[in-house]
Amino acid sequence: MDSPAFPLNALVTGASQGLGLALVRALLALPHCNLVYAACRKPGSATELAALAQQHPERLRVLALDVTREQDFVIAADTVRRETDRLHLVLNVAGLLHDPARGIKPERRLEDFNPDALLASISVNTLGPALAAKHFLKLLTHDQRAVFASLSARVGSIGDNRLGGWYSYRAAKAAQNQITRTFAIEAARRAPNLIVAALHPGTVDTALSKPFSANVAEGKLFSTEQSATHLLAVMDGLSAADTGGFFAWDGSPVPW
Ligand SMILES: NC(=O)c1ccc[n+]([C@@H]2O[C@H](COP(=O)([O-])OP(=O)(O)OC[C@H]3O[C@@H](n4cnc5c(N)ncnc54)[C@H](OP(=O)(O)O)[C@@H]3O)[C@@H](O)[C@H]2O)c1
């Protein structure tokens, strides 16, 4: 983010790989970025993040945070609070689309629907941002501009749903969107400098998209670096009037 010009403190969930890791890198490249809290569920296995932390010992903190566990948020918020009283950016990036080891895969038709997969998807894609809002609101409530953004997905849009399928992921992202919108309304009263938004990153070359990206048109599959640049630019451009909105990687609005 180019603005604000004051030192920026950011927290990113799902920072072990994919978009979360790229966003951490992109934030560290900003000269005015002061502290980056990179939260991931298994810091011991996040080798690229650990290497980054060694390169940036003054500015990068790795936090253990499984977004399905409320106690992890309590501890993470306490850890941040011991160092600073404010965050300017909270980015909910942790997400789940498939996990073959647990039999979780996007449904092509109703017969594929698996109750455990729906609950697993909701516990990461919906619960994570809701708990982040609950536990980081105080740190985002101050006299400077702040942004709380959740990586949603266009397939979570009900208005834009023309293809069907992917019941669990669509439903979990749609529920995440409702949490975002509802939080934005409450935040407008309680934290007037806070902008709350849902973001669609486009199709990005990560482990999440890998099984489904073979047919993506030429030029439409973004690298994680490209996507991080897009997303930071979108967040940079958000104003108070945009709070409660859903935006794509190019800043265009996405229907709910
Ligand atoms: N890639 C795309 O094309 C695309 C498109 C639309 C939306 N999105 C959204 O963008 C976000 C990032 O996706 P990605 O493509 O970067 O996926 P990814 O490479 O698969 O990364 C997913 C991240 O979420 C983390 N995660 C999963 N369960 C977690 C939990 N319980 N607690 C904490 N972290 C957890 C993973 O951690 P581990 O390393 O520990 O597994 C990983 O860091 C997701 O919310 C996704 O829905 C992606």
The ligand as an SDF file (V2000), in Angstrom:
LIG
                    3D

 48 52  0  0  0  0  0  0  0  0999 V2000
   -5.8010  -19.3390   -5.6790 N   0  0  0  0  0  0  0  0  0  0  0  0
   -6.9320  -18.9020   -6.2360 C   0  0  0  0  0  0  0  0  0  0  0  0
   -7.1200  -18.9790   -7.4740 O   0  0  0  0  0  0  0  0  0  0  0  0
   -7.9820  -18.2660   -5.3800 C   0  0  0  0  0  0  0  0  0  0  0  0
   -9.1570  -17.7900   -6.0190 C   0  0  0  0  0  0  0  0  0  0  0  0
  -10.1480  -17.1980   -5.2510 C   0  0  0  0  0  0  0  0  0  0  0  0
   -9.9800  -17.0830   -3.8870 C   0  0  0  0  0  0  0  0  0  0  0  0
   -8.8490  -17.5720   -3.2830 N   0  0  0  0  0  0  0  0  0  0  0  0
   -8.7390  -17.4260   -1.8250 C   0  0  0  0  0  0  0  0  0  0  0  0
   -7.4760  -16.8910   -1.5070 O   0  0  0  0  0  0  0  0  0  0  0  0
   -7.0500  -17.3740   -0.2360 C   0  0  0  0  0  0  0  0  0  0  0  0
   -5.6240  -17.9070   -0.3340 C   0  0  0  0  0  0  0  0  0  0  0  0
   -5.6480  -19.0380   -1.1680 O   0  0  0  0  0  0  0  0  0  0  0  0
   -4.3540  -19.6600   -1.8520 P   0  0  0  0  0  0  0  0  0  0  0  0
   -4.6780  -19.8320   -3.2650 O   0  0  0  0  0  0  0  0  0  0  0  0
   -3.1330  -18.9010   -1.4280 O   0  0  0  0  0  0  0  0  0  0  0  0
   -4.3720  -21.1030   -1.1720 O   0  0  0  0  0  0  0  0  0  0  0  0
   -3.1990  -22.0590   -0.6070 P   0  0  0  0  0  0  0  0  0  0  0  0
   -1.9260  -21.8270   -1.3330 O   0  0  0  0  0  0  0  0  0  0  0  0
   -3.8110  -23.4180   -0.5890 O   0  0  0  0  0  0  0  0  0  0  0  0
   -3.0270  -21.5270    0.8760 O   0  0  0  0  0  0  0  0  0  0  0  0
   -4.0560  -21.6820    1.8050 C   0  0  0  0  0  0  0  0  0  0  0  0
   -3.5270  -21.1840    3.1210 C   0  0  0  0  0  0  0  0  0  0  0  0
   -4.5430  -21.3370    4.1000 O   0  0  0  0  0  0  0  0  0  0  0  0
   -3.9470  -21.9600    5.2080 C   0  0  0  0  0  0  0  0  0  0  0  0
   -4.8990  -22.6740    6.0480 N   0  0  0  0  0  0  0  0  0  0  0  0
   -5.7250  -23.6940    5.7010 C   0  0  0  0  0  0  0  0  0  0  0  0
   -6.4030  -24.1110    6.7900 N   0  0  0  0  0  0  0  0  0  0  0  0
   -5.9940  -23.3290    7.8300 C   0  0  0  0  0  0  0  0  0  0  0  0
   -6.3080  -23.2600    9.1980 C   0  0  0  0  0  0  0  0  0  0  0  0
   -7.2100  -24.0910    9.7640 N   0  0  0  0  0  0  0  0  0  0  0  0
   -5.6970  -22.3330    9.9650 N   0  0  0  0  0  0  0  0  0  0  0  0
   -4.7810  -21.4960    9.4290 C   0  0  0  0  0  0  0  0  0  0  0  0
   -4.4210  -21.5250    8.1470 N   0  0  0  0  0  0  0  0  0  0  0  0
   -5.0260  -22.4320    7.3550 C   0  0  0  0  0  0  0  0  0  0  0  0
   -2.8940  -22.8780    4.6350 C   0  0  0  0  0  0  0  0  0  0  0  0
   -1.9940  -23.2750    5.6360 O   0  0  0  0  0  0  0  0  0  0  0  0
   -1.1270  -24.6500    5.5560 P   0  0  0  0  0  0  0  0  0  0  0  0
    0.1000  -24.3010    4.7310 O   0  0  0  0  0  0  0  0  0  0  0  0
   -0.8180  -24.9360    6.9680 O   0  0  0  0  0  0  0  0  0  0  0  0
   -1.9860  -25.6710    4.8840 O   0  0  0  0  0  0  0  0  0  0  0  0
   -2.2950  -21.9400    3.6010 C   0  0  0  0  0  0  0  0  0  0  0  0
   -1.4090  -21.0380    4.1840 O   0  0  0  0  0  0  0  0  0  0  0  0
   -8.0790  -18.4110    0.1960 C   0  0  0  0  0  0  0  0  0  0  0  0
   -8.9670  -17.8290    1.1290 O   0  0  0  0  0  0  0  0  0  0  0  0
   -8.7960  -18.7540   -1.0900 C   0  0  0  0  0  0  0  0  0  0  0  0
  -10.1180  -19.1780   -0.8650 O   0  0  0  0  0  0  0  0  0  0  0  0
   -7.8510  -18.1610   -4.0020 C   0  0  0  0  0  0  0  0  0  0  0  0
  1  2  1  0
  2  3  2  0
  2  4  1  0
  4  5  1  0
  4 48  2  0
  5  6  2  0
  6  7  1  0
  7  8  2  0
  8  9  1  0
  8 48  1  0
  9 10  1  0
  9 46  1  0
 10 11  1  0
 11 12  1  0
 11 44  1  0
 12 13  1  0
 13 14  1  0
 14 15  2  0
 14 16  1  0
 14 17  1  0
 17 18  1  0
 18 19  2  0
 18 20  1  0
 18 21  1  0
 21 22  1  0
 22 23  1  0
 23 24  1  0
 23 42  1  0
 24 25  1  0
 25 26  1  0
 25 36  1  0
 26 27  1  0
 26 35  1  0
 27 28  2  0
 28 29  1  0
 29 30  1  0
 29 35  2  0
 30 31  1  0
 30 32  2  0
 32 33  1  0
 33 34  2  0
 34 35  1  0
 36 37  1  0
 36 42  1  0
 37 38  1  0
 38 39  2  0
 38 40  1  0
 38 41  1  0
 42 43  1  0
 44 45  1  0
 44 46  1  0
 46 47  1  0
M  CHG  2   8   1  16  -1
M  END
$$$$
